[in-house]
Amino acid sequence: MNLQPVKILVVDDEHSICELMKINLEIAGYSVDMAFSAEAALEMPLEEYSLMVFDIMMGEMSGLELVSRIRSDKRIADVPIIVCTALGNEEPLVEGFSRGADDYIRKPFSMREFVSRVRRLLERTGRQAKTEPKRVEYETLSLDMELKSCTIDGEEVSLTKKEFDLLCLFLSNPNKIFSREELLNRIWEANTYVIDRTIDVNINRLRKKMGRYGAMIVTKQGYGYGFKKDI
């Protein structure tokens, strides 16, 4: 079962940074549009976005002014907003919050930290998924998303949180290979140090617990992991 991806708008007049944020958010499973100025952002269908990211220092119209414009529009006044700044002083951030920003991040920042902040803000505001299934299933393998439980043939299988999250990701996107970087961005928190061996250990443990379905959790050498149906 594929979830409808959350749609995010990134606005920054530095094209390279904008594109880097887009790439990393897409790796994490989000749909992303870009605008390279506040004026261009205001021409976009803003009601479609579940979260927006604005750089504070832009050309004619600043990111702070853009925050104010969004908060004054009743159609989109409650959309979560993250502001970014390379400035060392606190005044722009304080002003950003006073105008209605929900979170901030200082440049330069790690992309894992950035994606983690986006994910936490979406979860906090109840916008992490457009449609959240109660169950994700394949044949007699079933994940209950509310109870966070896994069963095979009706028998419960004990999984750690990471194992459950990995299996949920794989079952929700069958026949898709996820790179190590994608798994790190989606499953592990930004402040967690993870080596390749950590991912391997979690995958191998999960395979052993899945019984006859374990062989469907495949490794594509040099690419990553996934759940391959009908092998």
Backbone as JSON, one array per atom type, in Angstrom:
{
  "sequence": "MNLQPVKILVVDDEHSICELMKINLEIAGYSVDMAFSAEAALEMPLEEYSLMVFDIMMGEMSGLELVSRIRSDKRIADVPIIVCTALGNEEPLVEGFSRGADDYIRKPFSMREFVSRVRRLLERTGRQAKTEPKRVEYETLSLDMELKSCTIDGEEVSLTKKEFDLLCLFLSNPNKIFSREELLNRIWEANTYVIDRTIDVNINRLRKKMGRYGAMIVTKQGYGYGFKKDI",
  "N": [[0.85, -1.19, 0.0], [0.73, 2.14, -0.95], [1.37, 5.27, 0.49], [-0.06, 8.51, 0.12], [2.23, 10.96, -0.7], [3.48, 13.47, 1.55], [3.38, 16.92, 0.79], [5.78, 19.41, 0.29], [6.97, 22.76, 0.4], [9.86, 24.45, -0.54], [11.68, 27.37, -0.11], [14.19, 29.38, -1.22], [16.73, 31.62, -2.14], [19.2, 30.77, -2.87], [20.11, 28.62, -5.18], [21.48, 26.13, -5.15], [21.37, 25.26, -2.47], [18.64, 25.09, -2.12], [18.0, 23.04, -3.94], [19.46, 20.96, -2.81], [18.11, 20.59, -0.37], [15.65, 19.77, -1.4], [16.34, 17.33, -2.68], [17.13, 15.73, -0.47], [14.8, 15.71, 1.1], [13.09, 14.4, -0.64], [14.33, 11.92, -0.76], [13.66, 11.11, 1.77], [11.03, 10.56, 1.4], [9.14, 12.53, 0.82], [7.14, 14.76, -1.2], [8.32, 17.42, -3.12], [8.37, 20.87, -3.9], [10.03, 23.72, -5.35], [10.9, 27.18, -4.85], [12.52, 30.14, -5.83], [12.39, 32.64, -4.79], [10.56, 34.81, -2.57], [8.48, 36.12, -3.81], [7.99, 34.49, -6.05], [7.11, 32.21, -4.73], [4.64, 33.03, -3.73], [3.09, 32.91, -5.97], [2.46, 30.32, -6.31], [0.45, 27.28, -5.85], [-0.4, 27.45, -2.86], [-2.07, 26.27, -1.0], [-1.8, 23.59, -1.33], [0.29, 22.54, 0.12], [1.77, 20.82, 2.88], [3.71, 21.62, 4.58], [6.09, 24.3, 4.89], [9.25, 25.7, 4.01], [11.3, 28.37, 4.61], [13.93, 30.54, 3.62], [15.36, 33.16, 5.53], [16.8, 35.48, 4.68], [16.33, 36.88, 1.74], [15.85, 38.21, -1.63], [14.04, 40.94, -2.72], [11.68, 40.6, -1.17], [11.62, 39.41, 2.08], [12.07, 36.28, 3.88], [10.8, 36.5, 6.31], [8.76, 38.36, 5.84], [7.33, 36.82, 4.07], [6.42, 34.78, 5.76], [4.6, 36.3, 7.28], [2.75, 36.96, 5.29], [1.7, 34.43, 4.67], [0.52, 33.72, 7.14], [-1.51, 35.57, 7.25], [-3.34, 34.77, 5.43], [-6.28, 33.17, 5.34], [-6.84, 30.68, 4.23], [-4.53, 29.17, 4.38], [-3.36, 29.65, 6.78], [-2.64, 28.03, 8.92], [-0.58, 26.36, 8.18], [2.4, 24.53, 8.83], [5.57, 26.14, 9.37], [9.02, 26.37, 8.73], [11.83, 28.33, 9.35], [14.94, 29.37, 7.92], [18.26, 30.44, 8.61], [21.37, 32.14, 8.08], [22.38, 34.0, 9.69], [24.04, 35.13, 12.64], [22.98, 36.35, 14.88], [20.18, 36.59, 17.21], [17.9, 38.07, 16.71], [16.51, 37.96, 14.11], [15.4, 35.38, 14.27], [13.79, 35.52, 16.55], [11.99, 37.42, 15.62], [10.94, 35.96, 13.52], [9.51, 33.93, 14.89], [7.67, 35.56, 16.19], [6.16, 36.41, 14.09], [4.97, 34.09, 13.32], [6.31, 31.7, 12.63], [7.06, 28.2, 13.04], [9.29, 26.68, 13.66], [12.91, 26.68, 13.53], [16.09, 26.64, 11.79], [19.59, 26.8, 11.81], [21.91, 27.9, 9.36], [25.22, 26.82, 8.46], [23.65, 23.6, 8.07], [23.26, 20.11, 8.89], [21.94, 17.74, 6.58], [20.57, 15.54, 7.54], [19.79, 16.41, 10.08], [18.1, 18.48, 9.27], [16.05, 17.11, 7.81], [15.07, 15.56, 9.89], [14.02, 17.54, 11.6], [11.97, 18.52, 9.99], [10.36, 16.21, 9.83], [9.64, 15.85, 12.54], [8.17, 18.18, 13.04], [6.03, 17.87, 11.28], [4.86, 15.59, 12.39], [4.18, 16.58, 14.9], [2.23, 18.44, 14.25], [0.33, 16.89, 13.14], [0.44, 16.22, 10.41], [1.9, 14.29, 9.11], [1.25, 12.21, 7.36], [-0.88, 12.03, 4.52], [-2.84, 10.11, 4.2], [-3.34, 7.66, 6.49], [-2.88, 4.35, 6.86], [-4.66, 1.78, 8.64], [-3.81, -0.76, 8.68], [-1.08, -2.57, 7.24], [-0.47, -4.92, 4.82], [0.58, -8.14, 3.56], [-0.35, -10.97, 2.02], [-0.5, -13.32, 4.57], [0.97, -11.85, 6.3], [0.91, -9.19, 8.48], [0.74, -5.81, 9.52], [-0.26, -3.93, 12.22], [-1.0, -0.66, 12.42], [-1.87, 1.0, 14.42], [-1.68, -0.41, 16.86], [0.94, -1.04, 16.63], [1.92, -3.59, 16.03], [2.96, -6.83, 14.81], [1.88, -9.57, 12.88], [1.99, -12.98, 11.78], [0.25, -15.32, 10.0], [-1.7, -14.93, 11.9], [-0.34, -15.14, 14.28], [1.47, -13.4, 16.73], [4.45, -11.54, 16.13], [7.38, -10.61, 17.67], [8.8, -7.5, 17.39], [11.42, -5.07, 17.3], [11.36, -1.44, 17.59], [12.78, -0.28, 15.43], [12.93, -2.47, 13.67], [10.19, -2.88, 13.18], [9.56, -0.4, 11.93], [11.22, -0.53, 9.66], [10.13, -2.8, 8.35], [7.51, -1.87, 7.9], [8.04, 0.25, 6.13], [9.11, -1.19, 3.96], [6.96, -2.96, 3.28], [5.01, -1.11, 2.62], [5.97, -0.11, 0.32], [6.36, -2.08, -1.88], [8.63, -4.03, -3.9], [10.51, -2.04, -4.3], [13.71, -0.67, -4.04], [15.54, 0.5, -1.33], [18.06, 2.78, -0.59], [20.96, 2.84, 1.61], [21.24, 5.43, 2.58], [18.65, 6.45, 2.3], [17.3, 4.79, 4.13], [18.55, 5.57, 6.5], [17.7, 8.25, 6.67], [14.94, 7.93, 6.9], [14.39, 6.12, 8.99], [16.19, 6.33, 11.16], [17.03, 8.68, 13.75], [18.3, 12.06, 13.44], [20.37, 12.73, 15.21], [21.57, 10.37, 15.84], [24.25, 8.16, 15.74], [25.04, 6.05, 13.18], [26.34, 3.13, 11.8], [27.19, 1.27, 8.8], [27.05, -1.42, 9.45], [25.16, -1.49, 11.49], [22.7, -1.14, 10.17], [22.74, -3.48, 8.6], [22.62, -5.46, 10.61], [20.07, -5.01, 11.75], [18.44, -5.55, 9.5], [19.09, -8.26, 9.02], [18.22, -9.46, 11.43], [15.5, -8.93, 11.22], [14.82, -10.4, 8.93], [15.16, -13.06, 9.9], [13.09, -13.22, 11.75], [10.85, -13.17, 10.18], [10.11, -15.6, 9.13], [8.82, -17.58, 6.53], [8.53, -15.36, 4.96], [10.86, -14.04, 5.12], [12.76, -14.34, 3.08], [11.85, -12.61, 1.2], [12.68, -10.12, 1.87], [14.97, -8.44, 0.43], [18.43, -8.03, -0.62], [20.03, -5.78, -2.63], [22.93, -5.77, -4.09], [25.18, -3.14, -3.67], [23.2, -1.27, -3.95], [20.91, -1.38, -2.09], [18.16, -2.21, 0.07], [15.0, -4.02, 0.07], [11.51, -5.07, -0.23], [10.58, -7.76, -1.96], [8.0, -8.9, -3.84], [6.47, -12.08, -4.59], [8.7, -13.81, -5.13]],
  "CA": [[0.0, 0.0, 0.0], [1.5, 3.36, -1.02], [0.74, 6.44, 1.07], [0.08, 9.74, -0.64], [3.32, 11.67, -0.03], [3.3, 14.83, 2.04], [3.94, 17.89, -0.16], [6.52, 20.46, 0.99], [7.5, 23.86, -0.41], [11.14, 24.99, -0.08], [11.91, 28.68, -0.73], [15.52, 29.89, -0.91], [17.28, 32.21, -3.36], [20.42, 30.03, -3.23], [19.59, 27.47, -5.91], [22.13, 24.87, -4.77], [20.84, 24.85, -1.18], [17.25, 24.72, -2.37], [18.0, 21.74, -4.6], [19.95, 19.97, -1.85], [17.0, 20.3, 0.54], [14.66, 19.02, -2.17], [16.83, 15.96, -2.87], [17.1, 14.99, 0.79], [13.4, 15.5, 1.5], [12.53, 13.38, -1.53], [14.88, 10.65, -0.28], [12.89, 10.77, 2.97], [9.69, 10.16, 1.01], [8.23, 13.65, 0.64], [7.04, 15.42, -2.51], [8.88, 18.74, -2.86], [8.47, 21.91, -4.92], [10.97, 24.78, -4.99], [10.77, 28.54, -5.37], [13.79, 30.81, -5.58], [12.11, 33.95, -4.21], [9.27, 34.89, -1.88], [7.48, 36.52, -4.8], [7.64, 33.31, -6.84], [6.36, 31.31, -3.86], [3.26, 33.51, -3.61], [2.37, 32.58, -7.2], [2.26, 28.87, -6.34], [-0.79, 26.83, -5.17], [0.1, 27.26, -1.49], [-2.98, 25.43, -0.22], [-1.48, 22.18, -1.55], [1.46, 22.12, 0.88], [1.6, 20.46, 4.28], [4.77, 22.29, 5.34], [6.89, 25.2, 4.07], [10.57, 26.04, 4.53], [11.7, 29.66, 4.03], [15.13, 31.23, 4.04], [15.0, 34.5, 6.01], [17.43, 36.52, 3.88], [16.15, 36.74, 0.3], [15.93, 39.47, -2.36], [13.15, 42.07, -2.42], [10.81, 40.23, -0.04], [12.33, 38.48, 2.96], [11.31, 35.14, 4.37], [9.94, 36.96, 7.41], [7.56, 38.94, 5.23], [6.57, 35.71, 3.51], [5.71, 34.17, 6.9], [3.46, 37.16, 7.6], [1.75, 36.81, 4.22], [1.05, 33.13, 4.83], [-0.32, 33.73, 8.34], [-2.66, 36.46, 7.05], [-4.23, 34.14, 4.46], [-7.08, 32.22, 6.11], [-6.82, 29.35, 3.62], [-3.28, 28.46, 4.66], [-2.79, 30.29, 7.97], [-2.17, 27.07, 9.91], [0.45, 25.47, 7.63], [3.66, 24.63, 9.58], [6.64, 26.85, 8.67], [10.37, 26.38, 9.27], [12.66, 29.38, 8.76], [16.37, 29.09, 7.93], [19.06, 31.66, 8.59], [22.82, 32.07, 8.27], [22.74, 35.09, 10.59], [24.42, 34.64, 13.96], [22.21, 36.97, 15.98], [18.89, 35.97, 17.49], [16.77, 38.94, 16.39], [15.65, 37.46, 13.02], [14.67, 34.2, 14.71], [12.73, 36.0, 17.44], [10.97, 38.04, 14.78], [10.28, 34.88, 12.79], [8.52, 33.32, 15.77], [6.61, 36.52, 16.47], [5.31, 36.47, 12.89], [4.2, 32.85, 13.2], [7.09, 30.51, 12.28], [6.92, 27.13, 14.03], [10.6, 26.14, 14.01], [13.99, 27.31, 12.78], [17.34, 25.9, 11.72], [20.68, 27.7, 11.43], [22.85, 27.47, 8.33], [25.0, 25.59, 7.7], [23.09, 22.52, 8.86], [23.32, 18.79, 8.26], [20.68, 17.39, 5.96], [19.86, 14.61, 8.42], [19.12, 17.23, 11.09], [17.02, 19.2, 8.6], [14.95, 16.18, 7.55], [14.51, 15.18, 11.19], [13.19, 18.65, 12.08], [10.76, 18.5, 9.16], [9.54, 15.08, 10.23], [9.07, 16.09, 13.88], [7.15, 19.23, 12.96], [4.86, 17.27, 10.63], [4.23, 14.71, 13.37], [3.6, 17.41, 15.96], [1.06, 19.14, 13.74], [-0.61, 15.91, 12.59], [0.45, 16.26, 8.95], [2.95, 13.41, 8.63], [0.78, 11.44, 6.2], [-2.2, 12.43, 4.04], [-3.72, 9.0, 4.54], [-2.61, 6.73, 7.36], [-3.61, 3.09, 6.9], [-4.68, 1.11, 9.93], [-3.04, -2.0, 8.51], [-0.3, -2.8, 6.02], [-0.5, -6.37, 4.76], [0.91, -8.94, 2.38], [-0.81, -12.33, 2.31], [-0.84, -13.47, 5.99], [1.84, -10.95, 7.07], [0.09, -8.01, 8.74], [1.19, -4.82, 10.49], [-1.29, -3.07, 12.77], [-0.32, 0.62, 12.59], [-2.29, 1.63, 15.67], [-1.11, -1.18, 17.97], [2.36, -1.25, 16.34], [2.16, -5.03, 16.19], [3.14, -7.62, 13.59], [1.43, -10.96, 12.97], [2.1, -13.88, 10.63], [-0.75, -16.38, 10.19], [-2.43, -14.64, 13.12], [0.53, -15.25, 15.45], [2.25, -12.17, 16.88], [5.9, -11.6, 16.01], [7.95, -9.51, 18.45], [9.75, -6.69, 16.64], [11.86, -3.8, 17.89], [10.81, -0.29, 16.87], [13.48, -0.15, 14.16], [12.49, -3.57, 12.82], [8.82, -2.58, 12.76], [9.59, 0.71, 10.99], [11.8, -1.03, 8.41], [9.17, -3.66, 7.69], [6.43, -1.02, 7.44], [8.52, 0.95, 4.94], [9.23, -2.15, 2.86], [5.64, -3.45, 2.87], [4.26, 0.01, 2.04], [6.58, 0.2, -0.98], [6.91, -3.34, -2.37], [9.41, -4.03, -5.16], [11.31, -0.82, -4.37], [14.96, -0.79, -3.3], [15.9, 1.7, -0.57], [19.49, 2.89, -0.31], [21.29, 3.04, 3.02], [20.97, 6.83, 2.92], [17.2, 6.58, 2.47], [16.92, 4.14, 5.38], [19.01, 6.43, 7.59], [16.84, 9.44, 6.75], [13.55, 7.6, 7.23], [14.22, 5.27, 10.16], [17.03, 6.73, 12.29], [17.02, 10.1, 14.07], [19.47, 12.77, 12.93], [21.46, 12.79, 16.18], [22.01, 9.01, 16.12], [25.37, 7.71, 14.91], [24.72, 4.73, 12.65], [27.29, 2.6, 10.83], [26.57, 0.34, 7.86], [26.81, -2.68, 10.14], [23.91, -1.37, 12.26], [21.6, -1.41, 9.24], [22.81, -4.9, 8.26], [22.17, -6.26, 11.75], [18.61, -4.88, 11.84], [17.85, -6.26, 8.37], [19.26, -9.7, 9.22], [17.32, -9.88, 12.51], [14.14, -8.88, 10.69], [14.64, -11.58, 8.05], [15.03, -14.28, 10.7], [11.8, -13.21, 12.44], [9.76, -13.18, 9.21], [9.79, -16.94, 8.66], [8.85, -17.78, 5.08], [8.58, -14.07, 4.28], [12.19, -13.46, 5.27], [13.47, -14.34, 1.8], [11.35, -11.51, 0.38], [13.46, -8.92, 2.22], [16.12, -8.7, -0.45], [19.57, -7.11, -0.68], [20.53, -5.5, -3.98], [24.31, -5.39, -3.83], [25.57, -1.83, -4.18], [22.05, -0.36, -4.02], [20.21, -1.29, -0.83], [17.25, -3.27, 0.52], [13.59, -3.85, -0.22], [10.62, -6.23, -0.09], [10.25, -8.19, -3.32], [6.87, -9.81, -3.87], [6.39, -13.18, -5.55], [10.0, -14.33, -5.56]],
  "C": [[0.88, 1.24, 0.0], [0.72, 4.52, -0.42], [0.93, 7.62, 0.14], [1.15, 10.59, 0.03], [2.91, 13.07, 0.42], [4.02, 15.78, 1.08], [4.53, 19.07, 0.6], [7.0, 21.5, -0.01], [8.77, 24.39, 0.25], [11.41, 26.29, -0.84], [13.26, 29.22, -0.27], [16.11, 30.45, -2.2], [18.64, 31.63, -3.73], [19.99, 28.71, -3.86], [20.18, 26.16, -5.42], [21.6, 24.36, -3.44], [19.4, 24.37, -1.33], [17.16, 23.31, -2.96], [18.48, 20.64, -3.68], [18.86, 19.6, -0.84], [15.94, 19.46, -0.16], [15.07, 17.56, -2.3], [16.7, 15.15, -1.59], [15.69, 14.76, 1.32], [12.75, 14.44, 0.63], [13.05, 12.0, -1.15], [14.09, 10.16, 0.94], [11.42, 10.46, 2.67], [8.69, 11.27, 0.79], [8.23, 14.13, -0.82], [7.42, 16.88, -2.29], [8.83, 19.63, -4.1], [9.42, 22.99, -4.41], [10.52, 26.11, -5.55], [12.03, 29.28, -4.96], [13.61, 32.26, -5.12], [10.76, 33.89, -3.51], [8.16, 35.24, -2.86], [7.03, 35.33, -5.64], [6.81, 32.33, -6.02], [4.89, 31.72, -3.78], [2.43, 33.25, -4.86], [2.01, 31.1, -7.28], [0.97, 28.5, -5.6], [-0.51, 26.46, -3.72], [-0.81, 26.37, -0.64], [-2.67, 23.95, -0.37], [-0.4, 21.66, -0.6], [1.14, 21.86, 2.35], [2.65, 21.1, 5.17], [5.56, 23.17, 4.38], [8.19, 25.53, 4.79], [11.03, 27.31, 3.84], [13.08, 30.08, 4.53], [14.73, 32.64, 4.47], [15.52, 35.59, 5.08], [17.28, 36.22, 2.39], [16.1, 38.14, -0.32], [15.01, 40.56, -1.88], [12.27, 41.79, -1.21], [11.53, 39.18, 0.8], [11.44, 37.29, 3.33], [10.4, 35.5, 5.52], [8.65, 37.56, 6.89], [6.68, 37.85, 4.64], [5.8, 34.97, 4.6], [4.46, 34.98, 7.23], [2.36, 37.03, 6.55], [0.98, 35.49, 4.37], [0.08, 33.16, 6.02], [-1.55, 34.63, 8.18], [-3.67, 35.9, 6.05], [-4.99, 33.02, 5.17], [-7.04, 30.81, 5.54], [-5.63, 28.51, 4.07], [-2.62, 28.94, 5.95], [-2.19, 29.29, 8.96], [-1.09, 26.13, 9.39], [1.74, 25.63, 8.44], [4.76, 25.28, 8.74], [7.94, 26.73, 9.45], [11.13, 27.5, 8.58], [14.13, 29.0, 8.92], [17.13, 30.41, 7.91], [20.54, 31.35, 8.77], [23.3, 33.15, 9.22], [23.04, 34.55, 11.99], [23.61, 35.22, 15.1], [20.81, 36.39, 16.08], [17.71, 36.79, 17.0], [15.91, 38.42, 15.24], [14.83, 36.25, 13.43], [13.52, 34.59, 15.64], [11.6, 36.62, 16.62], [10.2, 36.99, 13.98], [9.2, 34.21, 13.62], [7.37, 34.28, 16.04], [5.66, 36.65, 15.28], [4.56, 35.17, 12.63], [4.97, 31.64, 12.74], [6.99, 29.48, 13.4], [8.27, 26.59, 14.5], [11.65, 26.87, 13.18], [15.18, 26.37, 12.72], [18.41, 26.85, 11.2], [21.54, 27.08, 10.34], [24.28, 27.69, 8.83], [24.46, 24.49, 8.61], [23.25, 21.2, 8.11], [21.96, 18.45, 7.69], [19.89, 16.38, 6.8], [19.13, 15.37, 9.52], [17.94, 17.95, 10.48], [15.81, 18.3, 8.37], [14.29, 15.76, 8.85], [13.61, 16.28, 11.75], [11.87, 18.72, 11.3], [9.81, 17.4, 9.62], [8.87, 15.33, 11.58], [7.98, 17.14, 13.84], [5.88, 18.69, 12.29], [4.12, 16.37, 11.6], [3.51, 15.52, 14.45], [2.31, 18.09, 15.52], [0.06, 18.2, 13.06], [-0.67, 15.87, 11.08], [1.45, 15.29, 8.35], [2.51, 12.59, 7.42], [-0.61, 11.92, 5.83], [-3.24, 11.36, 4.36], [-2.9, 7.99, 5.32], [-3.39, 5.43, 7.45], [-3.6, 2.49, 8.31], [-3.9, -0.19, 9.89], [-2.25, -1.95, 7.21], [-0.09, -4.3, 5.95], [0.07, -6.92, 3.46], [0.61, -10.39, 2.73], [-1.16, -12.42, 3.8], [0.1, -12.68, 6.9], [1.11, -9.62, 7.23], [0.74, -7.12, 9.79], [-0.01, -3.98, 10.92], [-0.63, -1.74, 13.14], [-0.7, 1.33, 13.88], [-1.68, 0.93, 16.88], [0.4, -1.38, 17.82], [2.75, -2.7, 16.55], [2.24, -5.71, 14.83], [2.64, -9.03, 13.83], [1.7, -11.69, 11.66], [1.19, -15.06, 10.9], [-1.5, -16.19, 11.51], [-1.61, -14.71, 14.4], [1.41, -14.0, 15.54], [3.75, -12.44, 16.81], [6.46, -10.38, 16.74], [9.02, -8.79, 17.64], [10.17, -5.48, 17.47], [11.25, -2.66, 17.07], [11.47, -0.15, 15.5], [13.07, -1.25, 13.18], [11.08, -3.33, 12.29], [8.81, -1.48, 11.7], [10.17, 0.29, 9.64], [10.78, -1.87, 7.64], [7.99, -2.87, 7.14], [6.82, -0.29, 6.16], [8.58, 0.01, 3.75], [7.86, -2.61, 2.35], [4.81, -2.36, 2.2], [4.77, 0.36, 0.64], [7.2, -1.06, -1.57], [7.63, -3.16, -3.7], [10.15, -2.72, -5.39], [12.54, -1.01, -3.49], [15.29, 0.55, -2.64], [17.4, 1.68, -0.29], [19.71, 3.03, 1.19], [20.96, 4.46, 3.46], [19.48, 7.05, 3.13], [16.75, 5.97, 3.79], [17.36, 4.98, 6.58], [18.08, 7.63, 7.78], [15.44, 9.11, 7.24], [13.4, 6.92, 8.59], [15.0, 5.76, 11.37], [16.98, 8.24, 12.5], [18.34, 10.74, 13.67], [20.64, 12.74, 13.9], [21.98, 11.42, 16.57], [23.14, 8.62, 15.17], [25.1, 6.27, 14.48], [25.78, 4.33, 11.64], [26.57, 1.61, 9.94], [26.2, -0.97, 8.55], [25.5, -2.65, 10.94], [22.71, -1.67, 11.38], [21.56, -2.89, 8.9], [22.25, -5.77, 9.38], [20.65, -6.2, 11.88], [17.9, -5.63, 10.71], [17.93, -7.77, 8.59], [18.36, -10.23, 10.33], [15.88, -9.94, 12.02], [13.87, -10.08, 9.8], [14.38, -12.85, 8.86], [13.66, -14.36, 11.37], [10.61, -13.38, 11.49], [9.42, -14.56, 8.67], [9.88, -17.06, 7.16], [8.89, -16.47, 4.3], [9.97, -13.42, 4.34], [12.95, -13.35, 3.95], [13.02, -13.19, 0.89], [12.0, -10.17, 0.74], [14.81, -9.08, 1.55], [17.2, -7.63, -0.3], [20.0, -6.99, -2.13], [21.94, -4.94, -3.82], [24.66, -4.06, -4.49], [24.44, -0.82, -4.23], [21.32, -0.25, -2.68], [19.3, -2.48, -0.58], [15.81, -2.97, 0.11], [12.81, -5.14, 0.02], [10.13, -6.6, -1.49], [9.14, -9.22, -3.26], [7.1, -10.93, -4.89], [7.75, -13.64, -6.06], [10.02, -15.85, -5.44]]
}
